[in-house]
Amino acid sequence: MADELTRAQEQLAHLTRTVEELSDVVARQEREIERLSRRIGMLMEREAERELADGGTVPLADQRPPHW
């Protein structure tokens, strides 16, 4: 019985450590996603401004391909 309790406590400690490590990973990923989202937003704004400066043409990404 004592061995089972010790084994259960060891597993609980291992699982607790794993959950804490995964929580750190998720927090890091959230910060990275926020940073990348801001950069994408800035790049999209910059490209929109460039397209307006080029005469307001339709962006290539929004044009239909020639085979349509």
LUMDO-241727 format. One record per residue (C-alpha): residue number from 1; residue in one letter; x, y, z. Coordinates in nm, 3 decimals. Layout:
<sites>
<site nr="NUM" rest="A" c1="X" c2="Y" c3="Z"/>
...
</sites>
This chain:
<sites>
<site nr="1" rest="M" c1="0.000" c2="0.000" c3="0.000"/>
<site nr="2" rest="A" c1="0.282" c2="0.242" c3="0.086"/>
<site nr="3" rest="D" c1="0.452" c2="0.164" c3="-0.246"/>
<site nr="4" rest="E" c1="0.133" c2="0.244" c3="-0.437"/>
<site nr="5" rest="L" c1="0.095" c2="0.572" c3="-0.251"/>
<site nr="6" rest="T" c1="0.459" c2="0.663" c3="-0.321"/>
<site nr="7" rest="R" c1="0.418" c2="0.575" c3="-0.690"/>
<site nr="8" rest="A" c1="0.100" c2="0.783" c3="-0.711"/>
<site nr="9" rest="Q" c1="0.275" c2="1.078" c3="-0.545"/>
<site nr="10" rest="E" c1="0.566" c2="1.049" c3="-0.789"/>
<site nr="11" rest="Q" c1="0.329" c2="1.042" c3="-1.084"/>
<site nr="12" rest="L" c1="0.141" c2="1.341" c3="-0.949"/>
<site nr="13" rest="A" c1="0.469" c2="1.533" c3="-0.906"/>
<site nr="14" rest="H" c1="0.572" c2="1.441" c3="-1.260"/>
<site nr="15" rest="L" c1="0.235" c2="1.544" c3="-1.404"/>
<site nr="16" rest="T" c1="0.241" c2="1.870" c3="-1.208"/>
<site nr="17" rest="R" c1="0.586" c2="1.953" c3="-1.346"/>
<site nr="18" rest="T" c1="0.472" c2="1.866" c3="-1.699"/>
<site nr="19" rest="V" c1="0.165" c2="2.088" c3="-1.670"/>
<site nr="20" rest="E" c1="0.379" c2="2.378" c3="-1.547"/>
<site nr="21" rest="E" c1="0.625" c2="2.331" c3="-1.836"/>
<site nr="22" rest="L" c1="0.341" c2="2.317" c3="-2.088"/>
<site nr="23" rest="S" c1="0.187" c2="2.628" c3="-1.936"/>
<site nr="24" rest="D" c1="0.517" c2="2.811" c3="-1.987"/>
<site nr="25" rest="V" c1="0.529" c2="2.694" c3="-2.349"/>
<site nr="26" rest="V" c1="0.173" c2="2.813" c3="-2.413"/>
<site nr="27" rest="A" c1="0.247" c2="3.151" c3="-2.253"/>
<site nr="28" rest="R" c1="0.556" c2="3.190" c3="-2.475"/>
<site nr="29" rest="Q" c1="0.358" c2="3.094" c3="-2.783"/>
<site nr="30" rest="E" c1="0.086" c2="3.344" c3="-2.694"/>
<site nr="31" rest="R" c1="0.342" c2="3.624" c3="-2.672"/>
<site nr="32" rest="E" c1="0.497" c2="3.519" c3="-3.003"/>
<site nr="33" rest="I" c1="0.155" c2="3.506" c3="-3.174"/>
<site nr="34" rest="E" c1="0.072" c2="3.854" c3="-3.045"/>
<site nr="35" rest="R" c1="0.409" c2="3.987" c3="-3.168"/>
<site nr="36" rest="L" c1="0.367" c2="3.827" c3="-3.510"/>
<site nr="37" rest="S" c1="0.008" c2="3.951" c3="-3.539"/>
<site nr="38" rest="R" c1="0.124" c2="4.307" c3="-3.474"/>
<site nr="39" rest="R" c1="0.398" c2="4.272" c3="-3.736"/>
<site nr="40" rest="I" c1="0.154" c2="4.132" c3="-3.993"/>
<site nr="41" rest="G" c1="-0.082" c2="4.421" c3="-3.923"/>
<site nr="42" rest="M" c1="0.199" c2="4.671" c3="-3.973"/>
<site nr="43" rest="L" c1="0.306" c2="4.502" c3="-4.297"/>
<site nr="44" rest="M" c1="-0.050" c2="4.502" c3="-4.429"/>
<site nr="45" rest="E" c1="-0.087" c2="4.872" c3="-4.349"/>
<site nr="46" rest="R" c1="0.245" c2="4.947" c3="-4.515"/>
<site nr="47" rest="E" c1="0.146" c2="4.752" c3="-4.826"/>
<site nr="48" rest="A" c1="-0.193" c2="4.926" c3="-4.842"/>
<site nr="49" rest="E" c1="-0.022" c2="5.263" c3="-4.824"/>
<site nr="50" rest="R" c1="0.220" c2="5.158" c3="-5.098"/>
<site nr="51" rest="E" c1="-0.067" c2="5.043" c3="-5.321"/>
<site nr="52" rest="L" c1="-0.245" c2="5.376" c3="-5.273"/>
<site nr="53" rest="A" c1="0.074" c2="5.562" c3="-5.357"/>
<site nr="54" rest="D" c1="0.110" c2="5.354" c3="-5.674"/>
<site nr="55" rest="G" c1="-0.218" c2="5.483" c3="-5.810"/>
<site nr="56" rest="G" c1="-0.474" c2="5.285" c3="-5.613"/>
<site nr="57" rest="T" c1="-0.466" c2="4.975" c3="-5.831"/>
<site nr="58" rest="V" c1="-0.626" c2="4.651" c3="-5.723"/>
<site nr="59" rest="P" c1="-0.373" c2="4.442" c3="-5.530"/>
<site nr="60" rest="L" c1="-0.252" c2="4.136" c3="-5.718"/>
<site nr="61" rest="A" c1="-0.373" c2="3.912" c3="-5.437"/>
<site nr="62" rest="D" c1="-0.729" c2="4.042" c3="-5.493"/>
<site nr="63" rest="Q" c1="-0.729" c2="4.002" c3="-5.871"/>
<site nr="64" rest="R" c1="-0.876" c2="3.697" c3="-6.038"/>
<site nr="65" rest="P" c1="-0.622" c2="3.468" c3="-6.204"/>
<site nr="66" rest="P" c1="-0.611" c2="3.490" c3="-6.586"/>
<site nr="67" rest="H" c1="-0.752" c2="3.138" c3="-6.630"/>
<site nr="68" rest="W" c1="-1.086" c2="3.237" c3="-6.468"/>
</sites>
